[in-house]
Structures are given as structure tokens and as C-alpha cells.
Amino acid sequence: MTDSEIITTNVVRAAEVLRDGGIIGMPTETVYGLAAVALNESAVNKVFTTKGRPKDHPLIVHLASLEQCLDWGVFPPSAHALATAFWPGPLTLLVERTQLVPNWVTGNRDTVALRVPRHELTLQLLRLVDTGVVAPSANKFGKVSPTTAEHVLADLGDDVDLILDGGICDVGLESTIVECIGSSVKILRPGAITATDVASVVGDLPFLDSSNSRAPGMLASHYSPNAQVLLCSELEDAKEQLENIRSQGLIARIVWHEDVIEYAEQLYSDLRQADTDGCQVVIAVLPQSDGVGLAIRDRLTKAAHHD
């Protein structure tokens, strides 16, 4: 199959492929997902196999509206308020599952992760499919997430049946994951919806809990390019390290953007470009640990982690 046959903007065709049990590259405002109908066990298994993802690692279910999500999860007042405030948007809510949700989506957990993405093409797709769609990042497990259709093609090739081209992801980092169980509210993965944003709705600054992997993206090592990633707190320190590393004959570069919104949007493209250019070392400058900067630090720390 040629690239032009795999990449398309035809949302009707993409919906047909999903309904027929296929898997597709699906755009969102955060990153591209590897999508399959959540209630189709065979299709979901293709997602796990194609990514090389452990089957006990839970998946996020994408739906077209809050009303649809209520069939899949039990929403306490905090979850309902957050969904109303931020959906469609880069927020995933981890709530107790309903009987509709199969074990192959949740990794046998009693909770399910739900999201309504802020991408018009994908909302059209979800309305046409008219059921939940799982969509972990459309790349090999643990590697750098894709933010363009071309990234998906480069990573997965014709292992996918189709790639729906929705342009460049305008957020560039995976969604914030907030656990809402009973009266408890915890951020499990930071993202573009910040702790301050969440607190503006629920009234208290939520606890950041990354202690165990009960939601996507919580493993210590993740989002990793082929190049070694080194972290610096200041740009001047990064420049000194760059000079030292290059003096050893290694190919290296600095990854950094002064504006954190731009940094988030460009981070994965920058890491991928470093690999394409044959860089052996990437020196990343950590932003301040507030707002979106916290999410960037999270992704970079995991990219630099070595098992």
C-alpha cells in the first residue's frame, strides 16, 4: 500500500475501517492515537500487538460527548464538573467503570479512563462510529509520541489500516489524567490542563500521584528517543554540556524553547528530528515546574530514565 493510500482526510472511510474491526492513526489535539473500537476485543488486541504494549496497561476510551461517557463510567460530582469545564479538551478522567466496559480495555482494573478530544475531525469520526474508541499514542510502546500523520507512518507503516490526517497536534503532549473516585481528586499525569485549572473547578489543589502505573503514561521510562537524553536546569549549563560532549566527537544538540506552550507543542517533533539527524545525545533544558512546564518536565524526566 502506498503512503497516499494509507494517509487520508476522509473521515467516513476512517469510520468504516474502525467499524469493520480495523485500526487507524487518529488525530487529537494532544498526540495521534492508534485507534480501535473499544468493544471489539480482536481490534483492541491488534492495538496492543502493533504497539508492543503490555496488555495489563490500561487504555483511554475516547467518546464524542459527556453524555456518551456516562454509559462507560461512574461520575462523582468532581468528575462531572471537570468534564463540563474542560471537555472537549486535553483532559482524561479516571473513574469507576460501568458494566459496559470490558477487561481488555482496563487491564482488569475497576476503573476506566475516559476523554472527549478537542479535534473537530476526530469528533466527527467518533460521532460516526457512535461508540467508544481506544487510542493510545500511535507509536511503538515507550517511544516518542507522534504529533503528525507522517510520524505515525514512519513508526507503524502499513501495520495500520489507515491514518486520518488531522494536521499537526496543537497541544503536543498527552492529556492530563485526573482520578476522580468518590470525593478524592488526584492528578496522575500532568498535561495542558494544569493543577491550577483543576483546582479552579474542584476547589482544592489536587494531589499529584505518580506512585504506581494505574493509568497510561505512568511508567518511569517512557517517551524515549533513540538518543540519550540529558537534563539541565539552565540554558547556560546545557551550552557547557553541549561543548563538552561535542569535544568527545559525539553528535549532540540542545532541545529548548523559551515559551512553554511552544515547548510543549514542539517537544516530540524536536526529539524525533534529533533521531532523524543522527544525534547521539540530546540535552534538554527543564522549564519551571508549574503550569504546562510541569508536564514538559514529566515527559523529559521519563525520556531520560534508563531501566
N, C-alpha and C positions, 0 to 999 in steps of 0.2 A: 504494500500500500504506500502511495506517495504521501509526502508531507501535506500537500494540498487536499488530499482525501481524508487525512486524519484531523487537521485543524479546520474548524468551521465556525461560522456565526449563526448557523441555522438551529434555532432553539427547538423547533418542532422535531427535527431529526434527532437532536440530543435526547429529548424526552422519549422518543420511540426506542432509542438504544437502551435507556435505563429501564423502561417498562418491559423490554424483551430480555432483561437479565444481564445486560452488558455493563461495562464500567467505563467512565468517561473522566477526562480532566474538566473540572468545573471551576469557573472563576468566582471569587468572592472579593470583598473589599480588603480582606486580610492577606490571604495567600490562595493559590489554586489548590483545590481539593481533588482527591481521587474518589469519585462518587459512584455509589451503587444504591439501589433501593434497599432500605434497612430491613424490610420484612422478607427479603429474598436471601435465604442462607447461602445458596450457591454463589450469588453475586457478591455478597459480603466476603465470602471465603476467597474470591478472586482478588479482592482489595488487599486482604492480608498477605496472600501469596505474592502478588505483584510488588508490594512494598517490602516484603520480608519482615513484616511487623508481627510481634508476638500476639497470639490470639487472646491472651488474657489482658491485653492493653485496651481499655475502653475506647469507643468511638463517639464522636459528636454527631447527633442527628440534626439535620437541617430541615426546617419546615418554612412554609410561606407566611405563617401568621401565629400570633399568640394563641388564638382560638384553636388552631390545629395542635399546638404544643400541649394544650390541656388534656388531650387524649393520651399523651405519652408520659406526662409527669405530674406529680402532685405538687402544686404550687402554694407554699405558705405565703402570707401577706408580703414578706420581703421580696420573694421571687416575683410575685405579680407586680409589685411596684417597680422593681428594676426592669422587668420586661417592658412594662408600659413606658418607662422613661427612655430606654435605650434601644429597643427593637423597632425596626430593623437596625442592626448595628453590630459592632465587633465585641459582643458580649455573649458568653456561653454560661448558662445556668445549670448547675449540677443539683438535681432534685431527686426525690424518691420516685422510682419508676412505677408505672401502672402495669396492669396485666398484659397490655398490648405489646410491651417491649420484650423482645427475645433475648436470651442469654448471650447469643453471639454478638450482640451489639455492646453489651455492658461488661463483658468479661466475667459473667456470673455475679456481678455486683447487684446490690439492691437499689442503686442509683443510676440515673441516666443523664447525660449531658445534652442539652438542647440549645438551638440557636436559630434565629431568623436573620439571615445575612442582609447587608445593605448593598445589594448589587442588583440593578433592575433586570439585567438579562437572566440572572440566576433566580430571582423571584418569579419571573415568567416561567422558567423551567420548572420550578417547584410547584407552581400552580397547575401546570400541565400534567406533571407526574401525579400530583394530588395525594402524596404520602411522604413519609419521612425518608430522607436520603442521607446516608453516612458519607462523610467526605474528609478523611484525614489528609494531610498535605500530600500532594501528588508527586512524591519523590521516594527514593529508597529510604527505608527506616533509619532515623538518626542523622540523616544528611541535611543539607541546606534546603529550606523550603523554596518552592517555585513562586515567582511573582509575575510571570508571563506565560503565555501558551507555549512559547518556544522553549522555556525552561522545562516544562512538562515533557515535551517531545524529546529534548536532549536526555532527560533522565530515564524515561519509560518507553520511548519509541512506540512501536506498534503493539506493545503489551496492553495498551489501552485501545478501546474500540473507536474512540472519538475524543477530540479536545475541543471544547466550546471556548472560543476566543473572546474574552471579555475585556481585552486590553491589559494595561499594567495595573496591578493592585494598588489602590491609593493609600492604604494603611501600611501594608508591607510586613507586619508582624501578626502572628496568630492572635486570636481573640483572647480577651481577659476571661478567665474562668472563675466564677463565683459559686461557692457551695452554699445552698440555702436549704438547710434541714431543720425543721421545727423553727425555733427562734434564733438559731445560730447562723451567722453570715461570715464566711471566710473566703478570702481570695486565694485560689490555688495556683493560678498562673497570671502574672501581671500582663497587661496589654494596653491598648489605646484608651480603654475606659479605665480611668485611674482609681486609686483608693479614695481620693477626694471626691471623684464623681459618684462613686458608690455611696460614700458617707452622706453626700448631699440628698440622697434618696432614703437611705435606711436610718439615718440619724446618728450613727456611731461609726468611727473609723474601723473598718473591718480588719480582722486578724489575718495576716499573711501566713499561710500554712503550706509549706512545701516539703513536709516531713516524710510523705510516702506517696507512691505513684498510684493514686486512685482516680486520676483524670489525665487526659492527653498532655504531653509535654512536661511531665513532672520528673522524668528520669534525669539523673545527674549529668549524663553525657548525651548531647542532642544538638541538632542544628549545625553539624560539623562539616567544614570543607575538607578537602584533601590536605591543604596546607596546615602547618602548625599554627595555632592562634596564641599569641602572647598578649597580655593585657597591661595597659598603663593607665594611670590616673590623670596624667597631664600630657599635653601635646609635646612639650619640650622633652620630656622623658622618652616619649615614643621616637622622637627625632634622633636622640642619642643612641637608643637601641638599634634603630634602623642603620645608622652609620656603622655601628659595631658589627652587626650581622652581615652587612654587605662587605665589610672588610674581611670576612671569613669566606668570601666567594659564594655566598648564598643569595638567591633571588628573594627579595623581600619588599613589602610596601606597607604603608600606613593606611588604615581604614578609620575615617573620622569625618564627621560633619558638625559644624558649629550649631546648626539648627536641629533640635532633636526630632522634630516632625520629619524633616528631610532625612535625617539619620535613619529613622525607623523605616521609612519608605525605601531607602536605597541599600540598607544593610545587606540583605540577602543577595541582591544583584552585585554588590561590591565583593562579597565573599566568592560568589560564583565566577566573577571576572578574574579574580586573583588566581583561581584554579585554572581557568582557561589560558591565562598568561604564563602559567608555569611557576607561579610563586611557591616557594618552599616555606616561607614564614609570612604571616600576616600579623602586624602589630596594631591592635585595636585600642583606641582611646575610649575609656569608660566615661559616659556622661554622668551628671549628677543623679543621685538615687532618689529622684522624686518625679512624679508625673510619668510621662512616657519614657523618661530616662531610666526608670526602674525596670521597665520591660526590656529595653535595649541591653541593660546590664545583665538581666537574667539570661537572654539569648546568648550573649557573648561569653558569659561565665560557663554555660553549658557547652558552647562550641570549643572552649579552651580546655575542658575537662578531659582527662585521659583515664580510661578504665584501668 
